[in-house]
């Protein structure tokens, strides 16, 4: 359900209401039943919710969405960061991860959380991705953004820009390429995926004039994978790479930091973009937006990205 003070519950309900009634019983919301019922009534969302105490109760439902009721924050102030909402959001993630690891659900679609709220609530992880990796004991993982013309894999995620540059090491770049290649083959049916690697620096370093990362790290790693027969190219100047990727020249891009990849992605796929975690032992997708505290509780949040995340999760499971 995500952070109760954000738009997670609203977009989840709106997304489910947009699906055919004979399919929505495939979904279970992990969250707060009373809160969700109030949201549905407040925003006049036509959906039938049923409170369940264990996941098996959902298997026999028809035309209804089961809510695995874990309760929530005692008081929810929409649009406000609170430790109680952060604790509730983390509780929902723990339960969903447990169900996926037990094989009782096929995929997790996570609604947005507030990183500030979960940290106030005592969670030490930067966000969903790192927490889910910890709970599943996954050592090698990455974020892939899927939407519009793009599949973008991030070299670094939620770290300071100076730390993202330090993360450009042969071992980590190789790990990201392995994850990207395996996932494109496994999940998207691409036998010989074409992966473009973005440079770290402007103009991909201009032969060392603007930085040495491309020469010292990226080129040797790319050459190693090319010798294996992989269709990996680069390092490409970041300012032109995303244009060519948007034209279909590459199946995926490995970008070197969060904003380098997310700015072009959200420019072209803002409303239907999906965040997918690579490396987990189950399917996990998420909308590409945050809690949107500025519009929380107003009933104006659009469910497009949540719908896209749900549809991608179903596709990957199949």
N, C-alpha and C positions, 0 to 999 in steps of 0.2 A: 504493500500500500504506500510505502514511502513515508516521508515526514507528514504527520497529520496536519501541520500548519501550512503545508504547501498545496500544490495542485494535484498531487499524486492520486488521491482518492477520486477527485473529480474526473481526471482524464481516464482513469481506469474504468470508471462506471460509464462514461460517455463512449469509450471505445467498445466495451462489451455490448452496450445498447445498439451499436451500429452493426454488430454481427447478426447473422440469421439466428432466429430463436432456437432452431433445432441444433445449433452448434455450440451455444454458449456454456452448456453444461460441461464442456471439456476444460473449462477454466475454473480455478479456485483463487479467491483473493485471500491472502494471508494478511490479517489486519484486525480492525476493530468493527464488529458488526453494528453496534448501535450508532457509531459515528457515520459509517457508510450509509446506513438506512436514513439517517438525518440528511446527509448530503443529497441522496437521491430524491428525497421529498423536497428539499430546499430548491434544488435546481430543476425539478420536474423531469428527472431522467427516468424513462419508462424501462424498468428492469426489475426482475423478480430475484430477490436475495434470500438465501436460506442459511441460517446459522448452523454450522457444523462443529463438532468437537474433535473429530479425527478425520483424516483425509479420506479414509475408506467410505465415509458417509456420502462423499461427493460422487462416487462411482455410479450410483443408482439414480442420480438426479436427471430430470428431463425438463428443458426449457427454463432452468433456474441456475443461478450462480451460487455455489457454496462459498460461504465466508468462514474460513478457519479462524475462529474468534480468539485472539490473544489479548483482547482489551487494548488499552492505549493510555495516553496521557490523561490524567484526571481533569485537567482544564486545558483546552486548546484555544489559543488566541491566534486566529488566522493571520498569516503573514509575519509572525514574530518568531524569532529564534528562541528555543527553550531546551534546556537539558532533558526535560521529561519527554518531549517529542523526539529528541535524539535517541533516548533510550528505547522508546517504542519502535522507532524505525529500525534500530539494530536488532531488536528482538524478532521483528518480522523477517529480517535477512537470515538470522540464525536458523529460524524454523524452516524457511524455504530451502536453504542449503542442506539442512538435514534430510528433508523429504527427497531432494534430488539425489543426494548421495545414497539414500536407501532405495532408490529406483521407484519411489511411489509417485513421482511426477517426472515428466520427460524433459521439462525445460522450466527455467525461471525467467520471467520478465519483470525487471525491477523498476518501480516508480521512483522519482527523484527523491534524494535525501539532501539535507543540509549538512555540509561538512563541519560547519561551525557548531551546529546543534549536537552532532554525534560526538564531537570532541568535548563539548561541555558535559555530555552525558558519560564521559569516561572512556570512549572508544579511541584507541591509539592509532587506528589505521586511517590513511588519507581519504579513502572512499570505498564505494562498493567493490571495485575491482580487486583491490588489495585485501579486503576483508574476505571476499569469497575465495580468493587464492589461499589465504591462511586456513580457512575452515576446511577446504578440500585438500590441504597439504600439497598444493600445486606450486612447484618451484619456478617453472618457466611459463610465463603468461604475458599476454599483450592485449592492447585495446585495438580493435578494428572498427572504423566508422564505415557504415554501409548506407548508401543512399544516392539518388540521382545518378551521375555517371561514375561515382567514386567507390573504391574500397581502399581506405587509407589506414595503414598500420602505424602506430605511434612508437617511436624509439623510446621516448620518455613520456610520462603522463603528468602527474600532479606534483611537480618539483619546480624549484626556482630555475630561471633560465640559465644561470651560471652553472647549476648542478646538472642540467640537461646536457650541456656541452661536455661535461666530465663523463657522462654516461656513454659517450660515443667511443666504445672500446671494441677491439676485434671480437671478444667473446660475446658481448651483448648484441652487437650488430648481427653477428652470425646466428645468435639465438632467435632474434626477431625474424630473420630471413627464413630460418627453419620453420618457425611457427606459421609464418605467412604462407609459405609454399605448401606445407602440409594441410593447412586449413582450406586453401583455395582448391586443392585437389579433393579433399575429404568432403567439404561442405558445399562447394559450388561446382564440382564435377569438371574442373579445368585440368586436363591431363598434363599440359605443359604451360603453366601460368607464366605470364610476362610481368615481372616485378621491376619497377623503376625505383632506384634509391636516390633520394634527394640529398643535395649537399648540405653541409652545416652552415657554411658561410655564403655571403652574397656571391653570385656567379660561380658557385661551387668552389670558392677559394681562388679562382683565377690563377691556377698553377702555383699556388702558394703565396700569392701576393696579399691575400686577405685572410690567411689562416692555413694551417698545415693539416687539419683533420682529414681532409679529402685524400691527401697524398699518403699520410702515415697510416690511416686506418681504413677508410672506405674503399679505396682502389684495390689494395691487397685482398680484402675480404670478398669484394665483387669478383675479382679475378679467380679466386679459389672456387667460387660457386659456378662460374662460367666453365671452368675446367671440368666440372662435374656434369656439364651439359645443361645446366639450368639456364632459363632465359631471364637472366638478371642483368640490368644495365645501370650505368651511372658512374660516379655521382653526377646528377643532373643539376643545373642551376634551378633553385627553387622557384624563381620568379616566372619561369616559362614551363616548368614541368607540369603543373596542374592544368594548364591549358591543354597540353597534349594528352594528358590523362582523361580530361573531360571529353576529348574527341575520340576516345576508345583505343588509343595507341598502346595503352598498358592495362593489364587486368587489376593491378594494385600498385600502390605507392607506399614505400617505407619512408616516412618523414622523420625528421630529426628532433622535433620537439612539438609539444602540444599545440601551440598556436599556429605554427607553420602549416600544420595539417588541418586544424579545425576552422581556420578563417575561410579558406576556399571551400571547404566542405559545407559549412553553414551558409555560405553565400548562395550555393546552388541547391542545397538540400535541407534548408532550415526546418520546414514543416514535416518532412517525411524521412528524416535521417534517423539511423539506428546505431546504437553503440553495441558492439558484440565483443565478448571476451574470448580470446583464443587461449587454448591450453587447458581449460577446465575439463573435468570428466563428464560434464553435462552441458547442454545448451543454455547460454545466458545472453539475453538481449535486454536493451533498455532504450527508452526515448533519448534523443540527443540533447534534451533541454534540462534545465534545473528546476528547483522548487517554485520559481516564479512568485516569490512572496509578494511582489507588488500587485499581482492580480488575484492572489489566493482568496477564496471565499466570495468572489464576485460573479462566479458562474460563467466567465467569458473564456476560460482556457480551452484551447483547441486540442482535440485528441488525435490529430493526424499522425504524429510521431509515435504515440503509443500503439495505434492501430498497426502502423508499419512494423513496430517491434514485435507485436504479437504474430503478425503474418509471417515475418522472417523466422521467428522461433518455430512456428508450425512447419514451415518449409524445410528448415534444417533438421528437425526431428524426423520428417518423412524421408 
